[in-house]
Amino acid sequence: MMRKSIKMAVLSSILLFASCKNDNKSNEELMTDNLLLQEWKGPYEGTPTFDKMKVTDIKEAVEKGMELSLEEIEAIANNSEEPTFKNTIEAMESSGKVLDRVFAYYGIMSSNVSSPEFREIQAELAPKLSEFRSKISQNEKLFQRIKAIYDASQETPLEPQAQRVVELTYKQFEMNGANLDAEKKKRYAEINKELSLLYTKFANNVLHDEENYVTYLNEDQLDGLSDAFIKSARKIASDKGKDGMYAITNTRSSMDPFLTYSTNRDLRKQVWTNYYSRGDNGDEYDNNKIIAEILKLRKERVGLLGYDNYAQWRLQDRMAKNPENAMALMEAVWPAATARVKEEVADMQVIANELGDNVTIEPWDYRYYAEKVRKKKYDLDSDEVKQYLQLDKLREAMFFVAGELFNFEFTPIEEGKVPVFQEDVKVWEVKDRTSGKHIGLWYLDTFARQGKRSGAWATTYRSYTSFEGEKTVLASNNNNFVKPAPGEAVLISWDDATTFFHEFGHALHFFSSNVKYPTLNGGVRDYTEFQSQLLERWLSTDKVINQFLVHYETGEPIPASLVEKIKNASTFNQGFGTTEYLASALMDMKLHLADPSDIDIDKFERETLDELGMPKELPMRHRTPHFGHVFSGEGYATAYYGYMWADVLTSDASEAFKEAPGGFYDKDVADKLVKYLFAPRNAMDPADAYRKFRGRDAKIEALMRDRGFPVPQG
């Protein structure tokens, strides 16, 4: 999952700040005393001083940053000169630099090193954050200047990137109520303020349940688990003050291998229940009522703009354009996915019966028996594959791919030269390997820990732009791999290796950027996952397999016979993977198309799954009470389908490489990949960009072939 750049986020209602005057210190004193406000210094055009940031500075820094930003916006809005691209749009693109710096720190405190102290401040800032966005989006003088430039550009277009910025800026203001009357604008702002509080509370509730529902095991409860997993679990328990025990944390990276290998069915059920009940435990951290309120407020807000539902409003500037198109894609794939689940469950039940286990497959059994089917059907042992999936070697493989396709070179930075926020974070310099030109820095935060949100994501602290001189990129990848015991190799699953490549794809998208203006570094949600999903395909290329998949102890390359098994099993368990994802995506859309006036979230979830014919043997990937993509903010709301939309593009683009003389390393196709799909970011309409790459629109048939599903005829 990718997080947007700060500048674009302001315009797309993701950053929500407020102005608050500080009467105790002068501007000069604040800028001097508060490290978070200061310009970044040091090599590489300056970097954030992550090692010295303090939570106690964040509130003051955010408030001052917002105050300065609003002053800049007011100056633009009240400019007595006729509105021009330079004195209005370009001036807006140039504004907010102090705030951008502050929010590099804010993002780290929120996602990577959260604490109860920070969460209190976050909750306090949330309503103010919303007011700030409203003060910009509802600034009538500012909007009239933007509208004048937009109207003129429809008659006499500007150069392409300038024209794109004007159109995106106008559209964002229009979508966020700039054309409303005063009374409706007031209510629109009030709703945003209420939502900001609910989003923060939702996210913190999930984080609470992730941190507090830990399963501790005794030595006699470890059957089936690998030595590396056991050593890691013992270390985590010890760090939590439980010496002699073994901790299964309430995160996917811990839950998933436990459910795959533990022979203790009761414990599998307990760990499964903890994970899938996050935000749904009937206590003060329960999210069901919060979700109901979010849905009501979202519908009311878009109703002010004349839309029937939130999905109509949200999808108008996405590739899908409307909820009907998004639903049509999901409904085309759903029957094939659930039919495959029935086949997978039948195979599992046979294995369970052969073993004399006397069970009927339940959700906490799916991964366990699927692994046994994998071994039987394909003679493929996931634990055996992991012996060849060392995290360090996979990182080298990603660097190799980046060199071959993008001409990038990654060089480790000497420890201490660039400040980091946690000792495990490492930094690399990125250069063009032909010219030696410095492109940026890549930060890698690898391991799960207390205060770090779950999942994997990519973000930037500084993005490439050129309208004020070329700016180099500071990009970060963040994962939640289980930290090994000292001296142990980090071995991960094939799925985790795929995720590692996926998030690196976002980083390559950042480093490839060739746009003039900050707004163009933003993205269209059902398109921005495409680039990263596409990069996953290079994990299974021969050049990566032959060079980087080596045994962690012997250094021997992965046997050709095991590679053959991996490739043969490439469509294995696609029923599970596709169905658990699609169930969440369909639920997201259906929740926002429903009447929320008297909605019971728990009941709605159950009834919707029944209507869909959801197989009882597996859950949604993200159950509604912890669906952070959709309810801790608005980035993926009615847009979770976007991963599948991007998957259609990914499968189709992959076939372009397969058909090329040089395969996945074909230079001509790689050049078009960078030129049309990575470098433009949002400077070009995504559909146009894809057609320039492929010569036509993408087709769903490639996706169905990839997943081993029946290809629709006609």
N, C-alpha and C positions, 0 to 999 in steps of 0.2 A: 504494500500500500504506500502510495506517495503522499507527502504533504506539500501543499502549494507554497510558492514563494510569497513572501509577506506583501509585496506591493500589489500583486494580483488579488491576494486574499482580501485586502481592504475593499476593492471594488466588487468582489463577489460575495460579500457579506460573511466572510469567514472570520476576519478579525473584528472584534467588537470592543472598542475602547471608549473612554470618556475623558473629558477635560476636567481637571481639578487643580485649582490654583494653589500653589504652596506659598504661604505668607511668611514663612520663617526664614527662608534663604533666598538670596538673589539668584538669578539665572546662572551667573558666573560661578557662584559658590557651589550650586548644585552640580554643574557640569564638571567642576573640579573634584568635588568630594565623592560623588557617586560614580563608581567605576563603570557601571552598566551604561551610563550615558556618554562615556568618553569615546573618542575616536579610537579605532583599533590601530595599534602600533606594531612595530616589529617587521620581520621579513614577510615576503609574499603579499605585499600591499596591505599588511596588517591583518591580525587574526583576533578573534574574541579571547578575552582573558578569562577563560573558563575556570582556570585553577584558583582564581581569586574572587569569583562571584559569591555573593552572599544573599540569602533569601531576604534578609532585612532590608536590602537595597531595592527590591523589585517593585514594591508599591510606589515608592517615590519616583523611581525611574520611569515606570509606565505612565504615571500621571504627568510628569514633566514632558516626556516624549509626546504624549497626546496634546498637551497644551501647545507645544511648539508646532506640531503638525497642523492644528487648527488655525494657528496664526498664519501659517503659510497658505492654507486653503482660503482663509478670509481675504488675504492679500490678492490672491488670484481672482476670487469672486468679485472683489471691489475695484479691480483694475479699471481705470477710466478710459483706457484705450479700447478700440474695437476688438472684439475677440478674434484671435488668430490661433492657428495650431501651436505656434511657439509660445505665445504668452498665456495660453490656457492649458491645452493638453500636455505639451512638453513640460510646462511648469508643474503640472500635477505629477507627471512621471518623475520629476526631479525632487519632489517634496517628500517629507517623512523619513529622511535618512537617520535621524536620531532614533526614531521609533523602530525602524528596521533593526538597528543595532540592539536595542533593548529586547526586542522579541526573539532574537537569536538566543539570548539567555533565558527568556521566559519559556521558550519551547523546550529547552533542555531541562529546566526545573519541572516542567509539566510532564514530560514524557520519559525522561531518562533517570532523574534523581529526585522524584517527588517525595515530599515529606508532609506530615500533618500540618506543620507550620505553613508550608507553601500553599496547601489546599485551602487553608483558612483565608489566606490573602487572595487566592484565586477566586474563591466564592465572593469575597468582598468586592473584587474588581469587576466581576461578571456583569452586573447591571450597568456599571459605568462604561464598560467596554461597549455595550450595546448603544448607549447614548451617543458615543463618539461616532459610530458608524452612521447613526441617524442624522447627526449634525452635518455630515458630509453628503450623504445621499439625498437629504431633504433641503439642502442649501439652494434656494430658488434662484438666486443670482448666478451661482455657479452652474446650475443646470441650464439656465437660459443661454449662457456662453457656450456650453457644450453643444446645445441644440442648434445654435446658430452655425457653429463649425460643421456639425453633422449635416445640416440641411444644405449648406454650401458645397460640401464634399459630394453630395448626391448629384449635384449639377456639374461640378468640376472636381473630379477625383484627385486626391493627393497621391504622392508616390506610395507604392503598395503597403509598406510597413506602417507608414503614418496613417493611411486610410484604414487599415485593420485596427489600429489603436483607437481611432475615432469611433469606429462602428462598435467595437467591444465596449468602450467606455459609455457611449450613449445607451447601448442595450442594457448594461448593468444598472445604470441610473433609472432607466425606464422600468426595469423589472423590480426595482426596489422602491417604487412608489414616488418617483420624482414628479410624475404627472398628476398626483392626487391633489384634492383640495385640502385646505388647512386642517379641517376636522379629521379627515381620514389619515392624513399624514401623522397627526398626533397619535391616533390609535395604532397606526402601523409601528411607530417608534415604541409605544408602550408594549406591544406584543413582542417585539424583538428583545426588549429588556427582560420580560418575563421568560422568554425562551432561553436567553443566555444563562439565567439562574438554573433552569431545569437541565440544560445540557451539562453544566458543571456538576450538578448533583448526581445526575445519571452516571457520568464517568467515574466520579469518586466512589459511588456505591459499588460499581463493578470492581474497581481497584481494591476496595475494602474486602470484598469476598474472595478475590484472588490472593490477597495477603493473609487472610485469617482462616481459610479452610484448607489446612495442610493435613495430609494423612501420614501419620508416623507408624513405621513398621518395626517389628522385632526381627531378629536374625532368622527365625523360623518361618518368616512370611515372604521370603525372597525368591522362592522357586521360579525358575524360568527366566529370571532377569540376568542380563549380561554383567560381567565383572565390572566393566567401566561404568555402567549405570549404577550399580550397587555402591561403588566407591564414591561416585558423585553424590548419591543420595545420603550417604553417611556424612560426607563433608557438609552438605547443606543442613542436615539435622544438627551437627555439632555447632555450626555457625549460629543456629537458632537456640542454642543452649540445651540440646537434647543429645548429649553424648551417649554413644552406644546404640542409637536408634538410626532409622533411615527415613528421610523425608521425601514424600511425593507432593510437590507443590501444585497449586491449583492453576497451572498454566498448560497450554497445549504441548509445549516441548517436553514436559514431564509426564503429562497424562497419556499422550499418544503412545510412547514406547511401553509404558506400564500396561496399558490395555492390550497391546499387541503380544506381550510376552509373559505376563504374570499368569501362573496356573491357578491362582486363588480367585475363584469366581466371585465370592462375597466381597473381596477387596476390590476386584475390578468394578463391581457395581457401586461400591462406596466412592471410589475415585471418579467414576463416570458421573455419578449423581452430584458430587461436589462441583464438578466442572460445568455441567449443563444446567445447574441450578443457580449459577451466579446471577445476582440481582433478582432472585425469585424465591426468597426464603421466608417471606411473610413477616419480616422484621423491619426495623427502621431503615434498613438499606435496600428494601424491596423497590423495584423500579416500575411495577405495573401501573400504578396510579400516575406516576410521572409521565410514562409513555402516553397514556390516555389524554393527559393535559397537553402534551406536546402536539399530538395530532389535532386536537380541537383548535389550538392557537394557530397552527400552520394553515388549517382550512380557513379560519377567519381571516387571516392575513392575506392570503391570495384572493379571497372573496372580495376584499377591498379593491383589488385590481381587476375584478371582473372574471376571474377564472372559476370553473366549477370545482376543481380540486387541485391539490398541491402538485400532483404529477404533471398536469397540463402546464402549469407555470414553470416547473423545474426543467422539463425536457425540451422546451422550445428552442434552446440554444445548444442542445446536445445532438449527436449524430442521429439518434433515434427520432428526434423531433417531437414525438408524442408518445403517450403510454401505450396506445394501440400497437404501434410498431415494436415497442419493447416486449410487450406481452406476446405478440405473434412469434417472435424469435424463441422465447422461452417455451411457449406451448408447442412449438415444432419439435423441440428436443426432449421435453418432459416424458412423453410416452415411451420413447426408446430407452431413456435412462431408467425409468422405473421397471420396465420389462427386464432390463439387464440385472437390476437388483434381485428380482425373483430368481433368476438363474444363479446369481452368486449365492443367495441364501440357500437354495437347493443344494448346491455343491458343498456348502458349509455343513448343512444338516447331515449329509451323507458321511462326512468326516467325523462329526460328533458322534453319530451312531456307531461308526466303525470303532471308535475309541471307547465305546461303552459309557459315554459321559452322561447319558440320560438327561439331556437338556433340549429345550426348544430355543432356537437362536433369539437372543434379546440384544438390545443396542450395545450393552457392555460386553457382548460376546463377538461382535462383528469383526473387529480388528484381529482378535485372537484366532478365530477360526479362518478368517481370510488368509492369515499368514500360513496356516496349515494347508489350505487349498493351494496357495502359491507354491509351497514346497512340493506338494503332490503333483499338481498339474504341470508346473514348469520346472520342477526340481530346483526352485529358486528360494534360497534362504536369505531373507532381508538382513539378518545379522551377519551372514557371510559377506554380503555386498558392502556392509558398513565398514568392514576391515580395510576396504580400499577407498573409502571416502573420508580422507583426513581433511579437516577444515583448512589447514595451512596449504595443502596441495590444491585444494579446490580454489582457494584464493589465487594461487599462481595460475591456475587454469583460466580464471576470469581475466587476469592481466594479459595472458596470451591471446585470448579472443579479442580483447580490447585493442591489442597491438595489430592483430591481423585485419580486423574490420575497420577500426577507427584511427589506426596509426598512433595510438596513445602508448606512452611508456610510464609505468608506475615505479617510483623509487622510494624506499622507506626513509622517513625523516628521523634524524637522530633524536632519541628520547630527550625531552626537556626543551627542545628548540621551539616547538609549537605547544602552547598550553592546551591541556585536555581537562575534562570535568571529572574523570575517574581513571584510576591507574590502568585499567584494562583497555582503554581506548588507545588505538594506534593510528598514526597518520602517514600518508604517502603523498609525495609530490607527483603531479600528472604533467607530462610534457608531450609535445608533438615529437615523435621519435626521429623524424627526418630533420626538422629544423632546430629542434631543441627548445622551441618556444614554450615558456611556462604557461600552462592552462589553468591550473588550480591545485587545490589540496583535497584529498579524500580521507575522511575520518571513518574509522570502523569501530563501532561499539558492539561487541560480539555477544556478551553473556547476559543471562537473566540475573536479576537481583532485586532485593527489596526496593520498592519505590519506582521501579521501571515498568511501564505499561507493557502488556503482553503483545505478542505478534511480531511482525517485522515491518519496517518502513524505511523510507528514504526522505531526506529533506535537504534544503540548502540553507546556509548561513549567509551566503552572498552568491548572487546569480550573475551570469554574463549579460552585459549590455554594452552598447558602443556609442550611444548618443552623447555621452559626456566623456568620451575616451573609453577605451576597452577596460572592462572590469574582469578580473579573474574570478574563478568559481571556488567556493568553499562548499563541498557537498559531503553528506554523511549517510552511511548505511547503518542500520540498527537492527540487531537480531536478539533472540532470546534463547540461544543454545544453552544447554545445561553446562555449567563450568565444571571441568574435570578435576579430579584430585591432582595435587601437585605432581608434575612429571608424567602425567598421562596424556596420551594423544586425544584430541577432540575428534571423535568418530560420529558421523551423522547419517541419517537415513537418506535414501534417494529423494524422497519428498522434500526433506530439509535442504538438500543440495540444490534441488530445483528452485526452492524459495530464495536461496542464497544468490543464485544467478538472476532470478527475477528482480530482486531489489537492486542488484548491481546494474541491471538494465535501466532503472530509473536514474542512477548516478551517471551512466553514460549519456543519457538524454540531457542531463544538466550540463555535462562537460562538452557536449557537441553543440550546444546552443549557439546560434549565430543571429541573434535578434538585436535590434537597436534599443527597444524600450522595455522596461520592467513588466508591463502588462502582458507582453507577448510571451513571457516565460510561463504564464499560466497555461491551463490546459482545458480541453473538453473532456469531461470525466469518462465518457464511454470510449475515449480514444487514447488517453494518456496511459492506460494500463496495457495497451497493445504493444508498445515498444519493449516494455519489460517482460511481458509474456513471450514475446518473440525471442528475446535473448535466452530464455530457458532452453531453447532447442539446441544450443551449442554444447550443452552438458553432455549430450549423447552422441556428439560427432566423434569420428574415429581419431582425429588429432588430439582431442581432449582425453579420450579414453586411453589411448596408447601412451600418452606422455605423463599424465597426471594422476591416473587412478592406479596407485601402487599400494602394496600391503604396508600397513603402518609399522610392522615389526621387521619384515624381511626386505622391504623395498622392491619386491618382485612385482612386475606389472600384473594387472588383473588378467586372469586366464581368458583366452578367446572363447572358451566354452561358456564361461560365466557371462561374458558380454552378450553372447548369442541368447542366453536365457533371459537376460534383462530386456533385450529387444523383442524377443518373442512374447514377453509378458507386458509389453508396453500398453496394451489396452486392458490389462487385468485391473479389476476393481473400479473400472470406469463408471459402473452403475452407482457405486457408493459415492465416489467423488463428485460426479455430476449431479446426482440427486440431492445430496446434502447441501451443495451450493445453490442449486436451483430452487430448493424449498425456501431458503432464506431470501433469495432474490424475488421470488413470487410473493412471499409474505410481505416484504417491503412494499411492493407495488400495491397489493390488495389492501393493506392497512391504510394507504394514502388515498385509495379510491373509495373506501368505505365511508359511511356516515359516522363521524366520531362523537356525535352528541351524547350518546349513552353507551359507549363501547366498554365492554369487559375484555381486557387484553388477553387474559388467560383463556377465556372461553372462545374468543375470536381465533386465537392461535390453534386451539384444538379443532374447532369446527372447520376452519380453512384447510388444515392438513387432511382432515377426513374427506372433504369435498375434492381435494386434489388426488386422493388415493395414495397418500404418503405411506410408503412401506413402514410397518410398525417396528422393523428391526433396526432402524437408524434414525437419528435426530437431524434437525436442521444443523447446518454448520454453525450458525449463530442463532440461538434462540432469542426471541424478541426481548426478554428482560436484560440481556447483556449485548445487544446488537449495537455496539458502539459506532460502527460505520454510519448508522442511520440516526441514532438518538443521543450521541454525545456532541453532535454538531450537524451540519447540513450537507457536508461534502458528498456523501453517498446516499442521501435520502431520495427515494424513488430512482436511485441510480446504481444500486448494487448489481442490477442486470448488466451493467457496463462491462464487468469482467467477461461475460459470455459474448457480448457484442465485440469486445476486443479479441476474444478467442477466435471468432469467425475470421477477423482480419489476420490474426496470427497464423492460423492453419493455412489460409490462402497464400499469405506471404511466404510461408515455409515452402510451399510447393514451387514458388518462383525460384528459390535456391536449389531445391531438389532437381528442377528441370535444367538448371544452368550447367555449363561444361565443368566449372570448378566446384560444383556443389555448394555447400554452406560457406566455402571460403572463396567463392567466385568474386574476382575483383570488380567486375562491371556491376554486378548486382549489389555488392557491398557499397560501391560508390553511390548508387542510386538510393540505397538504404539510408546512408548518412545524409545525402543531399535533400531528399524529400520527406523522410520519415523521422529523422532525429534533429537535424540542424534547425529547421524552421520553427520548432516548438508550436506556438499558436499564431505564428505570423501568416499562416496560410490555412484556408478552410480544410479541415481534415479529409473530407471526401475528395476534394481536389488533389490534395497531397497524395492520397493513396492511389488515385487514378494515374497520377504522374509516375508513381513507382511501378504499378502493375500493368498499366495500360487499359484497365477496366475496373469495375467495382468488384468487391470481394463476393464470393459465393459460399453458401452454407455447406455445400457438398464436401468441401475439404475438412470442415470441422467434424462432420459425421464419419468420414473415413478415418480421421485421426483417433476417434474414440471407439472405433470398431462397431459403430451403430449402422443400421440399414440406411443407405443413401436414398433420399426421396427421389422418385422418378417423375419425369415430366417437366 
